[in-house]
Amino acid sequence: MKISVILTTYNATAWLEKVLWGYAAQHFTDFELVIADDGSSKDTLDLIDRLRGELALDIQHVWQPDRGFRKCRILNKAILNARYEYLVFSDGDCIPRQDFLAVHAARAQRGTYLSGSYYKLPMKTSEAIRREHIESGRCFDRTWLMAHGLPRSSRQWKLSASPGMARWLNRLDPTRCNFKGSNGSAWLQDVMAINGFNEDMHYGGLDREFGVRLANLGIKPVPVRYDAIVLHLDHPRGYRDPNQMAANKELRLDMQRRGRTRTTHGIAELLTEGYPVADVAAARRHLALLQQ
């Protein structure tokens, strides 16, 4: 199996650098990174160019101009540029544990998507993490994290569960198994069948709506909350709009009630507008999947 990891980012180079260190330390190495950049300044491109050589990572940088929050559109563009059949989605502020991609690869099965979560860190802890802490795995140790500002919490089971315990906790956790854009994965064929992300969605629940359409297609969610681990670095959220989030929720519920699988404002429409895909072979494969 080969994996295309799709990471979203916007003007957060300090956090993105830590995340890329995390991918350079993965046990599973047969992957590419497709960075979905929603209008960052040249600083992000400069960082990617430097780390691409320094870390020997296979990185595509898919960028669009900054015209406000257009995460779904840049995600669809990144999907169109992905070269492999299995997609792992995360964010440029989520550091993956060394076994993160290995878990997604091992648990991937046809007819399912994987739903993880993240462990949210306070700013003090986020800033304390250095490259050596990521490469050694120390920053995933709860004792180290608490020594650097993390409050004690029962949720720390996520960080210390053995593989067997993680499987047990995944089954028992009553949390709804919704798709998580910060930690989720799906087959490219299924993503194309639902026409990608819904570009009518703005901030708040866009990944969950994506998962609703996968479920309507018959794709079953599988939890990996306790074994596919990422640390979420802190940041302000000035783009939250309660009115927009309420509209997004209503759109999602409507999709659920009507059993719809395809958005009418997604990848197919992006191609109709003439979006150029750099990889000709990838473009042909995507078009074939859309026409199935």
C-alpha positions as CSV (number, residue, x, y, z in Angstrom):
1,M,0.0,0.0,0.0
2,K,1.1,3.6,-0.8
3,I,-0.5,6.5,1.0
4,S,-1.1,10.2,0.1
5,V,-1.1,12.2,3.3
6,I,-3.1,15.5,2.8
7,L,-2.2,18.2,5.2
8,T,-3.9,21.6,5.4
9,T,-2.0,24.7,6.4
10,Y,-2.3,28.5,6.5
11,N,0.5,30.8,7.6
12,A,1.7,28.6,10.5
13,T,5.3,27.7,9.5
14,A,6.6,27.1,13.1
15,W,3.9,24.5,13.6
16,L,4.2,23.0,10.1
17,E,7.9,22.5,10.6
18,K,7.2,20.4,13.7
19,V,4.6,18.4,11.9
20,L,7.0,17.6,9.0
21,W,9.6,16.4,11.5
22,G,6.9,14.0,12.7
23,Y,6.4,12.6,9.2
24,A,10.1,12.3,8.6
25,A,10.1,10.0,11.7
26,Q,7.4,7.6,10.6
27,H,7.9,3.9,10.7
28,F,5.7,3.5,7.6
29,T,7.7,5.2,4.8
30,D,5.8,4.5,1.6
31,F,3.9,7.8,1.4
32,E,3.8,11.2,-0.1
33,L,2.8,14.5,1.5
34,V,0.4,16.8,-0.3
35,I,0.3,20.1,1.5
36,A,-3.0,21.9,0.9
37,D,-2.2,25.5,1.4
38,D,-5.1,27.9,1.6
39,G,-3.2,31.1,0.7
40,S,-0.1,31.2,2.9
41,S,2.7,33.7,2.3
42,K,6.0,32.7,0.6
43,D,7.4,31.8,4.0
44,T,5.5,28.5,3.8
45,L,6.9,27.7,0.4
46,D,10.4,28.5,1.6
47,L,10.0,26.2,4.6
48,I,8.7,23.3,2.4
49,D,11.6,23.8,-0.1
50,R,14.1,23.6,2.7
51,L,12.6,20.6,4.5
52,R,11.9,18.7,1.3
53,G,15.7,18.2,0.8
54,E,16.7,18.2,4.5
55,L,14.2,15.5,5.5
56,A,14.2,13.6,2.2
57,L,10.3,13.8,2.1
58,D,8.2,13.4,-1.0
59,I,6.2,16.7,-0.8
60,Q,3.8,18.4,-3.2
61,H,2.8,21.9,-2.3
62,V,-0.7,22.7,-3.6
63,W,-1.4,26.5,-3.1
64,Q,-4.3,28.8,-3.9
65,P,-4.5,32.6,-3.4
66,D,-5.8,33.9,-0.1
67,R,-9.5,34.8,-0.6
68,G,-10.8,34.0,2.8
69,F,-11.5,30.5,4.3
70,R,-11.6,28.1,1.3
71,K,-10.4,24.9,3.0
72,C,-12.8,22.6,1.1
73,R,-11.5,23.9,-2.2
74,I,-7.9,23.5,-1.4
75,L,-8.6,20.0,-0.1
76,N,-10.3,19.1,-3.4
77,K,-7.3,20.4,-5.3
78,A,-4.9,18.4,-3.1
79,I,-7.0,15.3,-3.7
80,L,-6.7,15.8,-7.4
81,N,-2.9,15.9,-7.1
82,A,-2.7,12.9,-4.8
83,R,-0.9,10.0,-6.6
84,Y,-1.9,7.1,-4.4
85,E,-5.1,5.1,-3.8
86,Y,-5.3,5.6,0.0
87,L,-5.7,9.1,1.5
88,V,-4.8,10.1,5.1
89,F,-6.1,13.5,6.1
90,S,-4.6,15.7,8.8
91,D,-3.6,19.3,9.6
92,G,-0.4,21.2,9.6
93,D,-0.7,21.7,13.4
94,C,-1.0,18.0,14.3
95,I,2.2,16.2,15.0
96,P,1.9,12.4,14.2
97,R,3.3,9.8,16.5
98,Q,5.9,7.5,14.8
99,D,3.4,4.7,14.3
100,F,0.6,7.0,13.0
101,L,0.7,6.1,9.3
102,A,1.5,2.4,10.2
103,V,-1.8,2.3,12.1
104,H,-3.8,3.8,9.2
105,A,-2.1,1.4,6.7
106,A,-2.7,-1.6,8.9
107,R,-6.4,-0.8,9.7
108,A,-7.4,0.2,6.1
109,Q,-10.1,-2.1,4.6
110,R,-12.3,-1.7,1.6
111,G,-15.8,-0.4,2.5
112,T,-14.6,1.5,5.5
113,Y,-13.1,4.8,6.5
114,L,-11.0,5.4,9.6
115,S,-11.8,8.0,12.3
116,G,-9.3,9.2,14.8
117,S,-8.9,12.2,17.0
118,Y,-6.2,14.5,18.4
119,Y,-4.8,15.2,21.8
120,K,-5.0,19.0,22.3
121,L,-2.0,20.7,23.9
122,P,-1.9,24.1,25.6
123,M,0.3,26.8,24.1
124,K,3.1,26.4,26.7
125,T,3.4,22.7,25.9
126,S,3.2,23.3,22.1
127,E,6.0,25.7,22.2
128,A,8.2,23.4,24.3
129,I,8.3,20.6,21.7
130,R,11.6,20.5,19.7
131,R,12.8,18.3,16.9
132,E,14.6,15.9,19.3
133,H,11.4,15.4,21.3
134,I,9.5,14.4,18.2
135,E,12.3,12.1,16.8
136,S,12.7,10.3,20.1
137,G,9.0,10.1,20.8
138,R,9.4,11.9,24.1
139,C,6.8,14.5,23.4
140,F,4.2,11.7,23.3
141,D,5.0,10.6,26.8
142,R,2.5,11.9,29.3
143,T,5.1,12.4,32.0
144,W,7.2,14.6,29.7
145,L,4.1,16.5,28.6
146,M,2.9,17.2,32.1
147,A,6.4,18.4,33.0
148,H,6.0,20.9,30.2
149,G,2.6,22.3,31.1
150,L,0.0,19.7,30.2
151,P,-2.8,19.5,32.8
152,R,-3.6,16.0,34.2
153,S,-6.6,14.4,32.4
154,S,-8.2,11.0,32.1
155,R,-7.9,11.5,28.3
156,Q,-4.2,10.7,28.7
157,W,-5.1,7.1,28.0
158,K,-4.8,8.1,24.4
159,L,-1.1,8.6,24.8
160,S,-0.2,5.5,26.8
161,A,-2.5,2.7,25.7
162,S,-0.8,-0.5,24.4
163,P,-2.0,-1.8,21.0
164,G,-4.3,-4.3,22.7
165,M,-5.7,-1.7,25.1
166,A,-6.2,0.7,22.2
167,R,-8.3,-1.7,20.3
168,W,-10.4,-2.4,23.4
169,L,-10.8,1.4,24.1
170,N,-11.8,2.0,20.5
171,R,-14.6,-0.5,20.8
172,L,-15.9,0.8,24.2
173,D,-15.6,4.5,23.7
174,P,-19.2,5.9,23.2
175,T,-17.9,8.9,21.1
176,R,-19.6,9.1,17.7
177,C,-17.3,7.8,15.0
178,N,-17.5,10.9,12.7
179,F,-14.9,11.6,10.1
180,K,-12.1,13.8,11.4
181,G,-10.2,16.1,9.0
182,S,-7.3,16.2,11.6
183,N,-7.1,12.4,11.7
184,G,-9.0,10.4,9.2
185,S,-8.5,8.2,6.2
186,A,-10.4,6.9,3.2
187,W,-9.9,5.2,-0.2
188,L,-9.5,7.6,-3.1
189,Q,-12.2,5.7,-5.0
190,D,-14.7,6.4,-2.3
191,V,-13.7,10.0,-1.9
192,M,-14.2,10.5,-5.7
193,A,-17.5,8.7,-5.5
194,I,-18.9,11.4,-3.2
195,N,-17.2,14.2,-5.2
196,G,-14.8,15.2,-2.5
197,F,-15.4,17.9,0.0
198,N,-18.4,20.2,-0.2
199,E,-17.3,23.7,-1.2
200,D,-20.5,25.1,0.1
201,M,-19.2,24.4,3.6
202,H,-17.1,26.9,5.5
203,Y,-15.4,26.6,8.9
204,G,-17.2,24.2,11.3
205,G,-18.2,20.6,10.5
206,L,-17.0,20.3,6.9
207,D,-15.2,17.1,7.7
208,R,-18.2,15.6,9.5
209,E,-20.4,16.4,6.5
210,F,-17.9,14.6,4.3
211,G,-18.2,11.6,6.6
212,V,-22.0,11.7,6.4
213,R,-21.8,11.3,2.6
214,L,-19.3,8.5,2.9
215,A,-21.7,6.7,5.3
216,N,-24.7,7.4,2.9
217,L,-22.6,5.6,0.3
218,G,-22.3,2.6,2.5
219,I,-18.8,3.2,3.8
220,K,-18.6,2.1,7.4
221,P,-16.6,4.2,10.0
222,V,-13.9,2.4,12.0
223,P,-12.5,4.1,15.1
224,V,-8.7,4.6,15.6
225,R,-9.0,7.1,18.4
226,Y,-6.6,5.3,20.8
227,D,-4.0,4.0,18.3
228,A,-3.6,6.6,15.6
229,I,-2.2,9.4,17.7
230,V,-1.5,13.1,16.8
231,L,-0.7,16.0,19.1
232,H,-2.7,19.2,18.3
233,L,-0.6,22.3,18.7
234,D,-2.4,25.3,20.1
235,H,-3.5,28.4,18.1
236,P,-6.1,31.1,18.1
237,R,-9.3,30.5,16.1
238,G,-10.4,34.0,15.0
239,Y,-12.3,32.5,12.0
240,R,-15.1,30.9,14.1
241,D,-18.5,32.3,13.0
242,P,-21.4,30.8,15.0
243,N,-23.9,31.7,12.3
244,Q,-21.9,30.0,9.6
245,M,-21.4,27.0,11.8
246,A,-25.1,26.7,12.4
247,A,-25.7,26.9,8.6
248,N,-23.1,24.2,8.1
249,K,-24.9,22.0,10.6
250,E,-28.2,22.4,8.9
251,L,-26.6,21.5,5.5
252,R,-25.1,18.4,7.1
253,L,-28.3,17.3,8.6
254,D,-30.1,17.8,5.3
255,M,-27.5,15.6,3.6
256,Q,-28.1,13.0,6.3
257,R,-31.9,13.1,6.1
258,R,-31.9,12.9,2.3
259,G,-29.3,10.2,2.1
260,R,-27.2,12.2,-0.4
261,T,-23.8,10.9,-1.3
262,R,-22.5,13.6,-3.8
263,T,-22.1,17.3,-3.3
264,T,-22.9,19.4,-6.3
265,H,-20.0,21.8,-5.5
266,G,-16.9,19.5,-5.4
267,I,-14.2,17.9,-7.4
268,A,-16.2,17.4,-10.6
269,E,-17.1,21.1,-10.7
270,L,-13.5,22.1,-10.0
271,L,-12.4,20.2,-13.1
272,T,-15.2,21.7,-15.1
273,E,-13.8,25.1,-14.2
274,G,-10.5,24.0,-15.7
275,Y,-8.4,23.4,-12.7
276,P,-5.1,22.1,-14.0
277,V,-3.7,18.9,-12.4
278,A,0.1,18.7,-12.6
279,D,0.4,14.9,-12.8
280,V,-1.3,13.8,-16.0
281,A,-1.5,10.2,-14.9
282,A,-3.2,11.2,-11.7
283,A,-5.6,13.4,-13.6
284,R,-6.6,10.5,-15.9
285,R,-7.1,8.2,-12.9
286,H,-9.3,10.8,-11.1
287,L,-11.5,11.4,-14.1
288,A,-12.0,7.6,-14.5
289,L,-13.1,7.3,-10.9
290,L,-15.5,10.3,-11.3
291,Q,-17.1,8.6,-14.2
292,Q,-17.8,5.3,-12.5
